[in-house]
Amino acid sequence: MAAPKPEEISHPPMDQLQGLEYCIDSNPSWGEAIALGFQHYILALGTAVMIPSFLVPLMGGSDDDKVRVVQTLLFVEGINTLLQTLFGTRLPTVIGGSYAFMVPIISIIHDSSLMSIEDSHVRFLNTMRAVQGALIVASSIQIILGYSQMWAICSRFFSPLGMVPVIALAGFGLFDRGFPVVGRCVEIGIPMLILFIAFSQYLKNFLTKQIPILERFALLISITVIWAYAHLLTASGAYKHRPELTQLNCRTDKANLISSAPWIKIPYPLQWGAPTFDAGHAFGMMAAVLVSLIESTGAYKAASRLASATPPPAHVLSRGIGWQGIGILLDGLFGTLSGSTVSVENVGLLGSTRVGSRRVIQISAGFMIFFSILGKFGALFASIPFTIFAAVYCVLFGLVASVGLSFLQFTNMNSMRNLFIVGVALFLGLSVPEYFREYTAKALHGPAHTKGEWFNDFLNTIFFSSPTVALIVAVFLDNTLDYKDSARDRGMPWWVKFRTFKGDSRNEEFYTLPFNLNRFFPPS
């Protein structure tokens, strides 16, 4: 038997991911694009509902307050997504709420001066204004780092090897939002997980009018089926005598969103009153802004691959971070109770549908704005049990993580140096945040627990984030361990041409600003 040829046992590295139906600047038909946009909107609801549902009761807010915050968050998400896809990186990314801001926001909620307010509604408003002030001040970090091109300069220290753990943990690092949440209501979560995988993978060749309808709309179809099934279980009284926590995770009528939602309400800046400013609150929030910046950097790299585009050049990445900073400023002005970051689950959906079209994401932004104004309709979709979203996250977060691992094809994984860096960065990126989570659950405060609250918030926020820990470890090791003699092993000959806008002719096609704006903002 003849020995196999090298090309038969290895695969050549590819700048752009193959097998996608539509890339960043190719578009499906309008009908299909609108349906796909609606699918991205439905997926974005998970985080948009979960964050206010957790934080608003802690602040003393009512169901009415919770609905207003959800509507405001969706409205600003829509605006930020449009700004990012038009003038930022121009990648097909949904800009949504971020869990990275939970640590400093919970710290503000527990501030003694706010906790001492007896009237719960007044306490809610005062806490909201304190969070708004902190977000407004902290947003300056991303605005300055982005528009000054300082983040572009920092990104010169990144290599394909250093980015692998960061992008991989943008997905893997969210494991606690996957099956642990599915397990809270297995009778809904597991059928959803099985159905979504079956439709998107095993039945993907089922065609209707030449469209792989089950693959393309697996999320919408499976959510509709399981939501109806969950409603049937609720209506039949299956959860009547079950514990309160089970009812909360399984029932379709526990969110109290539809009854509390107004028919029409347009969110507007300073709707909660004038923001209040506190240096300690703002400093803690700055850590969350830095975490959001790092997590988004990993997600932008993953999105570029799943949109069949080249990696964004340094100045495009920096431009996107600047616009994301403006997004956090808008979060502060409107009062969304969260900062902005790239929605990892929506990046994963690009790969699941094999549609990386920018237009689809812009349409989804339109749905966010539209349904946040029409409160009752938006609240109907927002009442989907969170267990259903968690089942989908199990697939989509894993998909984003595997995109991160795909960058290893540009590096030499027969190098002990590279194996050491990737292994240590991945392990510590999972292990350190897990230690911080376990410690906080037992002690009710983070490992950093000094008299300086701002210092505690800063450290605890940084080390709660898997991609942030991975970036610190991977970039430090990659730039200090034999870095002069290992450029080829690190993948730098491939990476270097994507650092500048003119380094690759395809960059112009993917990242040029619309309306001929490049005349005023020439690329570097």
N, C-alpha and C positions, 0 to 999 in steps of 0.2 A: 504494500500500500504506500503510495507516494506521500511524502511529508506535506502538510498543509502549507499553502503560501501565506506570507505575513498578512496580506490584505484579507485573508479568509478568517483569521483569528483576532483581528483588531479592526476598529472603526476609526476612520480619519476624523479629527476634530472639525466641528462645523461652527462658523461664526453665528449663523442663524438657525434656529430650531426648524426642522422640517416637519411636514405632516399637518400644518395648520391650514384650515380652509380659507380664512381671511386674515391678512396681516394688518399692521397698524393703520395703513392708509388705503386699504381696499375694503369695500363695504358690501354687506348683504343687501337684498332688496329692502325697501322701506318697511314693508309689513313684517319681515323677519327681524329687521333691526329694532323695530318698536317692541316686538315680543321679547327679544333678547335684553333690551334695555329695561323692560319691566321685571325680568328675571333678576337682573343685577340689583334693582331697587328692592325687591323682596328679600334678597340675601343681606343687603345692607341694614335691613330692619332689625336683625338680631342684636347687633351691638348698640344700635340707636335706641332700642327699648331697654336693653339689659342695664346699661350704665345709669340712666335716670331712675329705673325701678329699684336699684340698690341704694343710690345716694339720696334721692328726694325724701324718703321716710326718715333717714338718719338726720336730716336737716329740719324735721318737723313739718314737712310739706304734706299736702293732701293729695288725693287722686287727681283733682283738678290741676294742681301744680305740676304733678308728674306728667300729665298729658301735654300741658303747655311746654314743658322742657323737652319732651320727645319731639313735638312739632317744631320747636325752635332748632333743635339739633339737626333734624332732617332738612329743614329749610337752609341752614348754613352749610350743611354737607353738600347740598345741591349746588350752591353758589361756589363753594371751594373746588368742587369737582370740575365745574365749568371753567373756572379760572386756571386750574392746573392743566387741563387738557388743551386749553387755547393758548395760554401764555407761559406756563411753567415748563415742565419737562416735555409736555405734549404726549406723554405715554398714556395708554388707556387704563388709568388708575382711578378708582373711587377714593375720595378723601373723606374718611369717616371719623367717628369718635375713637378715642384711644384709652386703653386701660392703664397706660403708663402714668396718667394724671391722677389715678385713684389715690395713691399714697399721699401726695401733698393736699389733695382735696379733703380726704378723710381727716388729715391733721388740722386743716382749717375748721372743719365741722366740729372737732373736739376742742377747739380753742376755748379757754375758760370764759373769756369775755362774751362769747356767743352762746355757750352752753347755759350761762346764767339767765338768759332771757326767758321769761316764763311763758309768754304768749307764743304758741308754736308757729303761727303764720308770720309773726314779726321776726322770729328766729330764722325761719326759712329765708325771708327776704334779705335780712342782714348777712346771712351766710352766703347767699347767692352773690350779693354785691362784693363781698370780700373775695370770693373765688374769681369774679369778673376782674377786679382790680389786679389780682395776682397774674391772671392770664394776659392782661393787656401789657403789663410791665415785662413779663417773661417772653412774650412774643418777639421782643426786640432782639433776642439772641439769634433766632433763625433769620430774621430780616437782615441783621448786620452780617452774619456769617454767609448768608446766601448772596446778597446783592454786592457785597464787597469782594466776592469771589474767594473769600478765605477758605470756604469749604472745598472749593476747587483745588486750592493749594494743598489742603490736608489730604485730598483724595490721591495725590501723587504718591503717597505712601502705601496705597492699596495695591494689591496684586490679585490675580485670580485665586491664588492659594489663600491669601488673607481674607478674601470675600466669601469663600466656601462656608466657613462656620457661621458667618454673619447671616447670609441668606438662608442657610439650612435651618438655623435656629429661629429665624423669623417665622418659620412654620412649626418645627419641632418644639420650640419654646412655649407654644400655646397648648401643649398636650393636656393641661388641666381643664381646658374649655371644651375638650372633646369627649372621650368616653366616660370620664367621671360624672359629667352632666347627663350623658345618655343613660347612665346607670340609675339616675334618680327616677326614671319612668321607662323601664325597659320595654313595656308593652307598646310604647309609641316609638321610642328611639331606635330599637333594633330593626323593626320592620322598615323604618325610614332609611336606615343605613343600607340594608339589603336591597331595597327597591331602587335607591339612587345608584348604587354600583351596578345593578342589573341593567337599568335603563341606559346609563352613560357608557358602559363598557361592553356587556354581553349582547345587548340588542342594538348596538350602534349602527349596524348595517341595514336596519329597517328603514326603508325609504318611502316617503310620500311626496310625490311631485319632485323627485330628485333631491329632496332635502332629508338628511338623516334626523328625522323629527324627534325620535326618542333620545338620541345622544344630545342634540342641540338644546332640547327643552326638558331634560331629565329632572332638573331641579323643580321647575314649575309643576310638572306632572306628578312627581312623587310627593311634593308638599301638598298639592290638592287632594290626592288620595288619602294620605295619612292624616291631614287636618280633618277631613270628613270623617275618617275612622275615629279620631280622637273626640270629635263632636258627638258622634254616635255613642261612644262610651260614656261621655259626660251626661248626655240626655237620658240614657238608660239607667242612670243612677249607680254606675259601677264604682264610683269614688265616694259615695255618700258617707260611708262609715270608715273611710281611710284616714290616716294621719294628715294633719294640716299641710305638712311639707310635700307629701305625695300629691295632694289636691292642687297645690300651687304649681307643681311641675307638670301635671297631667291634664288638668281640666282646661277647657277652652274659654271658660267664663270667669276666670279668676283675676285677670289683668285689670279689670275695672276701667278699661280705656274707652270703650265705645260709649258707655253711659256718661262719662265725664267729659267727653270731647265736644267742643262747639262745632256747629255746622261749618262756619267759615271764620277763620282767624288768621290775620297776616302778622307774623312775628316782625318786630322792629327793634332797632338799637335802643339800648337803655330802657327796655320795657319793664325791668324790675326796679328801676330807680338808678340814681347815680352810683357808680362803683366806688368802693372804699379801698384805700391803698395801705398796705402794711409791708415793711421791708422784709420781715421774716417770712411772711407768706409768699412774697414774690421770689425770694431766693430759693425756697423749697420747690416752687413751680418751675424755676429755671432748669432744675435737674430733669424734670419730666419733659421739658422742651428739648433738651439734649438727647434724651432717650428716644423721643419721637423722631428726631433728626436721624439718628443711627438706624432705627428700625425702618424708617422710610427709605434710607439709602439702600438697604438690602432689598426692600420690596420693589424699588424702582428697577434695580438690576434684574430681579426675577421677572417683572412685568415686561421689560424690554425683550427678554428671551421668549416669553410666552406670546408676545405680539410679533414675533419673527423680525425683530429690529436688531440693530447693532447695540452694544452697551452704550448708554448715554455718555457723551463727552463730558469732561470735568465741568466746563462752564454751563452746560445744559443742566447737569445735576445741581449745581450751585443755584442756578436760576429757579429751578423747581423748589429748592429749599427756601429761597426768598419768598416765593409765592405761598409756600406752606406757612411761613411766619405770618404773612398777611392773613391767612386763614385762621390762625390762632388768635390774631388781633380781633378778627370778626367774631370768633367764639366768645371772646371777652366782652365785646360791645353788645352782642345779642343776648348773652347769658345762656350758653348751651350746657354748662356744667361738665365740660370736657374740652380738651385740646384736640388738635387735628393730627392725623397720621394716615398713611396709606392703608386702606382696608385689605388685609392679607387674604381674607376669604374671597374677595372679589378678584384678586389677582389669580387665585387658584381656579376660579370659574372660567377665566380666559382659557386655561389649559383644558378644563373639562369639556367645554363646548367647542374647543379648537377655533374660536373666533376672537381674534385680538384687535378688532376694529375700534378705532378711536370714536367713531360716530355712535356706536352702541352705548358707550359709557356716557357720552354727552346726552343721549336720549334718557338714560337712567337718571341723570342729574335733573332733567326736566320733570320726570316722575316724582323725584324727591321734593322739589319745590311745589309742584301741583298738589300732591296729596298732603303736604304739610299745611297748606292753606285750607283745603277741604277736609276739616278735622275728622268728621265721622267716617268717611271712606278710608282715610289713612289709618284711623284707629282700628277699623275692621281687620286690615292686614296685619297691623301691629299686635293683634291679640293671638297670633300663632304661638303655641307653646314653645318655650325656648329649647326644650329637649329636641324638637324637630331640627332646629338650626344646628345644635351640637352634633347631631348625627352627620350632617353635611360637612361640618368642620373637620370631622375625622378624615374625610377624603381630601378636602381642599387644602387644609394646612399641610397634609403629607405631600401633596402635589407640589406646593411651593418649596417645601424642604428639599424635595428631590431635584428641583431646578437648581438649587444651590449646590447640591452634590455634583450636578452635571458640569460645573466649572472645573472639576478635577481633570477633565479630558485635556485641558490646556497645560496641565502641570505634569511633572514626573513623579508618579506615585511609587517608583522603585527607589526613591531617595529616602533614606532614614530621617533626614532633616525634615522633609515634608510630612512624612507619616507622624513624626513627633508633634509638629505644629498643629496639624489638623486634629489629631486625636486629643491632645491636651485642651485645645480651644473648644472643641465640641463637648468634651466631658465637663470642663469647668463651667461652660456656658449653661449646661443643664443643672449641674450640681450646686453651684453657688446660689442661684435664685431659689432653688428648692430648699436649701438651708434657711434662707431668709424667710420663705413662706412658712416653713414648719415652726421656726422660732417665733414668728409673729402670731401664729395661731395659738401657741401655748402661752406666751408671755403677754399677749395683747399689745405688744409694741415691738418694733424692729430691733435687730442686734445693736444698731447704733442708737444708744439711749443716754445722751448726755443732757446737760442743762440747756444747751443751745438747740432749741427746736428746729431752727432752720438748717443746722448742720445735720441733725438726725434725718430730716426729710430728704436732704440732698443725697446722703449716702445710701439710705434705704431705697430710694427711688432708683438710683443708678444700678444697684446690685439686685434689684427685683427683676431686671430685664435681661433675658438670655442673650439676645443679639448684642446688647451693649457690653456684657461681660466677654462675649466671644470676640468682639472687635478689639477690646483692650488687650486681651491675651494674644490673639492671632496677629494683629498688626505690630505689637511690641516684639514678639518672637520673630516674626517674618523680617523685620527690619534690623534685628540685632544679631541673629544667628547666621553666620557665614553668608551674609546677604550679597557681598561683592562678587563672590564666585558662583552664585546660584541663580542668576537672573533667568537663565533658560529653564532651570528646574521650577522656578516660581511661575513661569508662564508669561514673563515680561515681554519677550519678542512679539507675542500675539497681542498682548494688552496695550502696548505702547501706541499703536496706531489709532486706538479709540480714545486716547486722552484728549486730542484736539479735534475741533470741528472739521478741519480740512485734512485730517489724517486719513479719512476714509470717505470716498465719494458718496456712499450711501447715507451718510449723516445728514446731508442737505435734504434728502427725500423725507427722512423721518422726523427731523428736529427743527426745521426752519419755521420761524414764527409766521402766523397768518397775516393777511392784509398788508403784505410787503413791509412788515415792521423791522425786518433785519437791516433795512437802510439806516434806521435810527439806533439799533442795538447790534452792531456788527459782531459776529461770532469770533471768538479767539481761537 
